[in-house]
C-alpha cells in the first residue's frame, strides 16, 4: 500500500483584492494531521503554496500524485484557494458550457492558466479501481456577490465584466456548471453550488471553515474509522452551530468510498 498527498494552498494572489488568509494554514494543518494520524510519512506529502502554485506546477504534481497508482493505495488532493465559474464559447462564438474551476496563482481567465472540472476529470480518469482517493476542495465555485457585509471573505474569485456577461448568457440558456470531478474519488466540497466557502478566523488564526471543522471532527477519538457520510454531517452541524449557516459542505463520489473512513487503510 502506498500513500501520497498533494496539498495546495494559495493566499497571495497577484491582485491584492483577491488575497486570502487561511489557505496556507489549511494545507499545513492537513499535512500535520495526516502525518501524525493517518500513517503518511513526511516524504509522502507535497505542499504547494502561494507563488509556487502555478497551473503548471499543480498539474505536474498531480502527475506525481497519480503516477503508478495501484489498488489499495491512499491518495489525498487538498486544494484551498479561490474557485470560480469558467465559461467557454464554441466555434460559433456562443457560450456552450460553464465549468467549475480552481484558480492557480497565475489564473488569468484563460484556459492556459485555469484548472477546470474537465481538466480534473481527464487527470483523474487514469485512477484504477480500489484506490482510496479523497479530494478536499475548500473553495467555492459560484457565489451571490450581491450579498451584504460578511464577517468572512468568500473563496470565490469574481469574474471581470466580460466573463460575467458570458456567465449571464449561460444562465439565460439554462446551462448549469459542470461540477468538479468525483467519479472515482470522495469529493469533500466546501459548500453547495449556490453558497460560498468562508476564509475565516478561529482564535485569532486564519483557516478555511471547512478545513478547520473537518480536522476538528477527525481529531475526535474513533472518527477516522467513521464513514465519511457521518463525518460530513457532523461538520455541517458544527458550521451551523458556529454561525456559518450559509455554508453546507458537500460529499460526492462512489458509494464504496463514501461509506469508508477518511483515508481508511
N, C-alpha and C positions, 0 to 999 in steps of 0.2 A: 504494500500500500504506500502510495506517495502522497505528499502534501505540498500544495503550492498556494500562495496568496498574493494577489496584486491589489494594492491599496492606493487609491488616487485621491488626493485632497488639494483643492485649489481655493485659496483665499484671495491671492494677489492678481486679479485680472487687470489688464492694462488700463482700462477705464476705471478711475477711482470710484465712480458712481456705482460700479458693478462689484466692488470689493466685498468680500465676506470675511467672517471672523473665526468660525468654528470648524472649518473643513479639515485643516491640517491636524487639529486636535482630535477630530473624529478618527482619522486613519492611524494616528499614533496610539490612541486608546484601543482601537480594534487590534492593532499589531501586538500590543502588550497582552491583551486578553487572550488571543488565540495561542500565543507563545506560552503563557502561564497555565492555560486551562484546556487547550484542545490538542496538545501534543505536536504543535508546529515548532520546528527549530527556527532559530533566527535566520538561517540561510534559506529557509523555505519561503520567506516573506520578502517581497519587494515593495518599496514605497516610492511613489512619485508625488512631488509637491510643487505647487506654485510654478515658477518659470520653467521647470524641467518637465512639466506635464503637458507637453505639446501633443497634437494628434499623432504625429509620427512616433513619439516615444510611447504613448499609450498603446497604439496598435502593435508596435514592436514587442512590448512586454506582454500583451495579450497572447502574442505568438509564443513567448516563453511559457506563459501560464498553461497553454494547451498542448505544447509540443510533447508527443509521445505518451499522451494520457491513456491510462488503461483502466479497466473495470476495477472498482473499489478504491480508486484514488479520490482524494478530497481536494476540492478547489474552492477558493473564495475570491470573488472580484467585488471590491467595495469602492464605490465612487461617491465622493462628497464634493459638491460644487453646483454650479448653475446647470439647470436643464432648460429646454425651450421647445418651441414648435418650429419645424423646419419645412416650409412649403416648397414644392418643386413643380416647375412648369414642364409641360410636354413640348414636343417639337413644333406644335401649332401655337405655342405661347400662352396656353391656358393652364391654370393651376390644376394639376391632375391628382396630386397626393400630398398629404401632410404627414411628416414623420415626427415622432418624439425624438429628441436628440439630447445628448450630453455635450457640454461645452468645454473643450480643452482650453488651455490658457491662450492659445493662438486662434481661438474661434473668431471668425470674421464674417459669418453668414454666407460663406461659400462652401461647396461640397468638399473642397480640398482641406478644409480646417474644421469640419463638423464630424461627429460620430453619431450617425442616425440609428434608429431602430433597425433599419435594413442592413446597415453595416454590421451591427452586433449579431443579427440573425445569421448572416453569412459566416461570421467568425465562429460563432458557437455551433454551427451546423456540423463541425468536424468532431464534436464530442461523442464518444461511444456510449452505449447504454451501460448502466451500472456505476456511473461516476457520481459521486456526491458533490454537486456543484451548487453553491449559493452565490447569488448576485444581490448585493445590497446597494440600492440607489437612493442616497439621501439627497434628493434634489426634487424639483417639480418641473413638469413639462407643459403645464398650462396654468394660467392664473388670471383672476379677475383683477386687473391693475387699476380699477376704479375704486377699490376698497379704501376705507378711511385709514387713519393713522394706526399703525400696529406697534406692539411692543417688541417686535422682532422684524428682521429683514427676510423677505421670501427668497428662496433659492431658485428664482425664475428669472431668466435673462429676457428682459422686454425687447421685442423686435423694434428695429428702426421703422420709420413711417412706411417705406415701400414694402418691406417684408410684412408689416402689419396689415397692409392692404391685401396682400396675397392671402394671408390667413383669413381675412374677412371674406374674400372671394370664395375660399374653400368652404367656409361655414355656410355661405349662401347656397352652395351646391349640396350641402349636407354631407360633406366629406369629413369623416372622423379621423383623428390622428392614428397612424399605425403605432401601436404601443411598443415599448421596449421588449426585446426577445425574452420569452420564458418557456419555450418549447421543451428544453432539456436542462433547465435549471430551476431552482427555487428562487424566484424574484421577490425580494422584500423591498417594496417601494415606499417612499416617504409619505405619500398621500394619494387620495383619489385624483382622477384626471382633472377635476374641476376645483381642486384645492391647491394649497401652497405648503411646501415644507419650510419649517422655521429654522433660520440661523439664529440661535438663541443663546442665552447665558444661564449657567447654573452655578450658584455660589460664587459668582464673580469670574467664572471661567467660561469661555465660548465653546459651544458644541452645537451640532445639529440635534434637534429634538428627537428625531427618530433614532439616531445612533446612541444618544445618551440613554434613552429609556429602553432600547433594545439591550444594551450592555447591562443596565441595572437589572433587567429581568433575568438575563442569562447568568448573572452572578449569584442568584439565589440557589441554594443547595438543591441539586436534583434537576434543575431546569435544563441543563444541557441534554438530557435524555427525554425531555418533554417534547411532544410533537410541535413542529413549527406553527401549526394551526392554533394551538393553545397559547404558545408564546406570543404570537402577534395579537391575539385577543387581549392578553394582559398588557401589552404595550399600548394598545388603543385605550384601554381603561386608564392607564397611568397618564396618558396625554390628556384625556378628558378631565381627570381629577386635578390636573395641574394647570388648568386654564389654557389648554390648546384644543378647544372644541372644534376648530375648523381644519384639523389635520387628522385624518384617519388612515394610518398605514395600510397597505395592501399586500396580500400574499398571493402569488400566482405561480403556476407550474404544474408539472405532472404529479398526480396524487401520490405516487410512490415516494416522492421527495418531500412533499408537504407533511406527511404523517411521521416523518423521521425527526430526530432532534437536530439541533444546529451543528453541522459538520460532524454528525454522529459517525463514529468509526465502526 
